[in-house]
């Protein structure tokens, strides 16, 4: 804890303030990822192509299944994810990521819930990391790590792992949100390109 306080004293611009385990501040800022990006020219969505329906499911570990906004400090301290005391997501990251992905996919195909009785391939996303990572006292980035699997009934058709980072414009929660938004959009754009190569019935 003493080391943590020294790090913060040297980097006042981080504005990480108190530990999240204490009483909640009166004024908590809440963030989401903003509106989904517009389809790029030449993409299936912008060209009017309609693709086969797909089911989407997004899963995450327990620590990401809540509204806390997590960051990691440089060095050995990066092994521990810490939560901002006065900033929260509007919904758990897995839900924010899932809603954004469904909106992106829905512009080119029908998107169904995993439990929908309609027969369709399943895209399962396992979100393993969704944090702001501090490289130093003056630089940080947003990191999104996931594994994507496509199933046709019970058969695994294809699988890929993505690790996407984007720089934060500022070393605070607001900068982390911007970086994670950019990393999310980049990861989902890559997912869409990968999905286009997967044979779906």
For each residue, the residues with C-beta under 8 A, 3 or more apart:
1: 4 5
2: 5 6
3: 6 7 77
4: 1 7 8 73 77
5: 1 2 8 9
6: 2 3 9 10
7: 3 4 10 11 73 77 137
8: 4 5 11 12 14 16
9: 5 6 12
10: 6 7 137
11: 7 8 14 137 138 171
12: 8 9 15
13: 138 170 171 172
14: 8 11 134 137 171 172
15: 12 171 172 173
16: 8 71 82 84 85 172
17: 25 84 85 86
18: 22 25 85
19: 22 82 85
20: 68 82 83 84 85
21:
22: 18 19 85
23:
24: 28 85
25: 17 18 28 85 86
26:
27: 86
28: 24 25 86 87 88
29: 86 87 88 173 174
30: 67 87 88 89 90
31: 69 87 88 89 90 173 174 177
32: 89 90 91 96
33: 96 97 100 177 180 181 184
34: 181
35:
36: 100 103 104
37: 104 185
38:
39: 43 45 46 107 108
40: 43 46
41: 46
42: 46 47
43: 39 40 46 47 108 192
44: 47 49 51 108 192 196
45: 39 49 104 107 108
46: 39 40 41 42 43
47: 42 43 44
48:
49: 44 45 108
50: 108 109
51: 44 54 108 109 200
52: 109 120 121 200 201
53: 109 110 111 112 118 120
54: 51 105 109 110 111 112 120 121 122 123 195 200
55: 111 112 113 114 116 120 121 122 123
56: 98 101 102 105 111 112 113 114 122 123 125
57: 98 113 114 122 123 124 125
58: 94 95 97 98 101 124 125 127
59: 94 124 125 126 127
60: 64 65 92 93 94 126 127 128 130
61: 64 65 128
62: 65 66
63: 66 68 70 81
64: 60 61 70 92 93 94 127 130
65: 60 61 62 92 94
66: 62 63 92
67: 30 88 89 90 91 92
68: 20 63 83 84 88 89
69: 31 83 84 87 88 89 132 173 176 177
70: 63 64 81 82 83 84 130 131 132
71: 16 81 82 83 84 131 132 133 134 140 176
72: 77 78 79 80 81 82 131 132 133 134
73: 4 7 77 78 80 82 134
74: 77 78 134 135 136 137
75: 78
76: 79
77: 3 4 7 72 73 74 80
78: 72 73 74 75 133 134
79: 72 76
80: 72 73 77
81: 63 70 71 72 131
82: 16 19 20 70 71 72 73
83: 20 68 69 70 71
84: 16 17 20 68 69 70 71 87 88 173
85: 16 17 18 19 20 22 24 25
86: 17 25 27 28 29 173
87: 28 29 30 31 69 84 173 174
88: 28 29 30 31 67 68 69 84
89: 30 31 32 67 68 69 92 93 96
90: 30 31 32 67 96
91: 32 67 95 96 99
92: 60 64 65 66 67 89 95 96
93: 60 64 89 96 97 127 130
94: 58 59 60 64 65 97 98 127 130
95: 58 91 92 98 99
96: 32 33 89 90 91 92 93 99 100
97: 33 58 93 94 100 101 125 127 130 144 184
98: 56 57 58 94 95 101 102 125
99: 91 95 96 102 103
100: 33 36 96 97 103 104 184 185 188
101: 56 58 97 98 104 105 125 188 191
102: 56 98 99 105 106 111
103: 36 99 100 106 107
104: 36 37 45 100 101 107 188 192
105: 54 56 101 102 108 109 111 192
106: 102 103 109 110 111
107: 39 45 103 104
108: 39 43 44 45 49 50 51 105
109: 50 51 52 53 54 105 106
110: 53 54 106 120
111: 53 54 55 56 102 105 106
112: 53 54 55 56 116 118 120
113: 55 56 57 116
114: 55 56 57 122 124
115:
116: 55 112 113 120
117:
118: 53 112
119: 153
120: 52 53 54 55 110 112 116
121: 52 54 55 150 151 152 157 200 201
122: 54 55 56 57 114 150 151 152
123: 54 55 56 57 148 149 150 195
124: 57 58 59 114 148 149 150 151
125: 56 57 58 59 97 98 101 146 147 148 191
126: 59 60 146 147 148 149
127: 58 59 60 64 93 94 97 130 144 145 146
128: 60 61 145 146 147
129: 143 144 145 146 163
130: 60 64 70 93 94 97 127 143 144 145 180
131: 70 71 72 81 142 143 176 180
132: 69 70 71 72 140 141 142 143 168 173 175 176 179 180
133: 71 72 78 140 141 142 143 165
134: 14 71 72 73 74 78 137 139 140 171
135: 74 139 140 141
136: 74 139
137: 7 10 11 14 74 134 171
138: 11 13 171
139: 134 135 136 167 168 171
140: 71 132 133 134 135 167 168 171 175 176 179
141: 132 133 135 165 166 167 168 179 183
142: 131 132 133 165 166 168 176 178 179 180 181 182 183
143: 129 130 131 132 133 163 164 165 183
144: 97 127 129 130 162 163 164 165 180 183 184 187
145: 127 128 129 130 161 162 163 164
146: 125 126 127 128 129 161 162 187
147: 125 126 128 159 160 161 162
148: 123 124 125 126 159 160 161 162 191 194
149: 123 124 126 156 158 159
150: 121 122 123 124 156 157 158 159 195 198 200
151: 121 122 124 154 155 156 157
152: 121 122 155 157 200 201
153: 119
154: 151
155: 151 152
156: 149 150 151 159
157: 121 150 151 152 198 199 200
158: 149 150 194 197 198
159: 147 148 149 150 156
160: 147 148 194
161: 145 146 147 148
162: 144 145 146 147 148 187 190 191
163: 129 143 144 145
164: 143 144 145 183 186 187 190
165: 133 141 142 143 144 179 183
166: 141 142 179 180 182 183 186
167: 139 140 141 179
168: 132 139 140 141 142 171 175 176 178 179
169: 175 178 179
170: 13 174 175 178
171: 11 13 14 15 134 137 138 139 140 168 175
172: 13 14 15 16 175 176
173: 15 29 31 69 84 86 87 132 176 177
174: 29 31 87 170 177 178
175: 132 140 168 169 170 171 172 178 179
176: 69 71 131 132 140 142 168 172 173 179 180
177: 31 33 69 173 174 180 181
178: 142 168 169 170 174 175 181 182
179: 132 140 141 142 165 166 167 168 169 175 176 182 183
180: 33 130 131 132 142 144 166 176 177 183 184
181: 33 34 142 177 178 184 185
182: 142 166 178 179 185 186
183: 141 142 143 144 164 165 166 179 180 186 187
184: 33 97 100 144 180 181 187 188
185: 37 100 181 182 188 189
186: 164 166 182 183 189 190
187: 144 146 162 164 183 184 190 191
188: 100 101 104 184 185 191 192
189: 185 186 192 193
190: 162 164 186 187 193 194
191: 101 125 148 162 187 188 194 195
192: 43 44 104 105 188 189 195 196
193: 189 190 196 197
194: 148 158 160 190 191 197 198
195: 54 123 150 191 192 198 200
196: 44 192 193
197: 158 193 194
198: 150 157 158 194 195
199: 157
200: 51 52 54 121 150 152 157 195
201: 52 121 152
